[in-house]
Amino acid sequence: MRGWRAIGRNRRVRFIKVFLPCIICQSASADKDQVTARQWLDNMNRAMKTLNFQGTVIFMKNGQLDTMKYQHSVENGVEQERLASLNSPMREVTRKSSEVTCVFKETSQKVVNHHPLDSSFIVNVPQNTENLEKYYQLGLSGQESIAMLPTQIVSVQPSDELRYPRKIWVDTQHFLPLKVEVYNFDGTILEQVVFTDLTTEASMEPRTGHVDENNFHVKHIHATQAEPFDNATFLLKNWPAGFEPVFFIRNSIQQSQKAVDHLLISDGFSTVSVYLEAKESQGLSGLHTLGSVNSFSKVIGDTQFTVLGEVPAKTVELIADGIALR
């Protein structure tokens, strides 16, 4: 009898050893399922601001594919990103906080953009998601593997037709965005960013194939500080709910006497720029479309206005219709 009892206890122990990990996994999965779409985005925001990671990224935009090496690092709270092309035209783009430098190796040109907006090369996400669900319906759309890593798909569906739908594939371990797709309203993909491989805890590596940039022709863009929004010489009377002014600057471009005022508004996902400049000859007017980017131009007196952004055509038309000089 004691022998049978011992056998029974051993069987129960083996049963517990075998099935306990499954129970733990199911519990962890349940906890993961309880994370809301908004919390996934908040976790992703934090991960992108604090982690070191790198990989190969494919950008699809306007029907063109571009494969680049990507690196992200954080030192003393300052972010740095680098994109290096793997195919011609050979170029390298580096962002350190809000300063973006583009090096075109084949033409020996270097462009430094002193930009007031600090935004990622991979994906734009609102830093404050508290009011996001007033303008977007956030949801979870299943799981998929990207770059051999498990991800949670977060769907971002606008509540109006003034911004594009999108999906973000978020790495379930580190909360990094491994894939982003922006869609037209008929479901076609307007643009896509996808990692083919990813490693974390990688510091920024030295540049490969470094060239002497002292011999490059250097051009500085947006070399002025942002000014108060009220300093703009024009008003925007119409814009979609949820958009807020981000900055207003008077562009200073070396070797150019032409001044261009630039006002930018954003809802966190989508950004729209309004440019003001002196009219040349007949000026430009009407709608222009290139992939996900729409622009609408109009002339008021001797002033040329252009509204441009990765938003639907009706959005740039709405904003342009509400422009007025102060």
Secondary structure, DSSP 8 states (H G I E B T S, - for coil): -HHHHHHHHHHHHHHHHHHHHHHHHHHHHHHHHTS-HHHHHHHHHHHHHH--EEEEEEEEETTEEEEEEEEEEEETTEEEEEEEESSSS-EEEEEETTEEEEEETTTTEEEEEE-S----SS----S--TTGGGTEEEEEEEEEEETTEEEEEEEEEESSSSS--EEEEEETTT--EEEEEEE-TTS-EEEEEEEEEEEES------SS---GGGSEEEEES-S--B-GGGSSEEE----TT-EEEEEEEE--TT----EEEEEEE-SS-EEEEEEEE--TT---EEEEETTEEEEEEEETTEEEEEEESS-HHHHHHHHHTEEE-
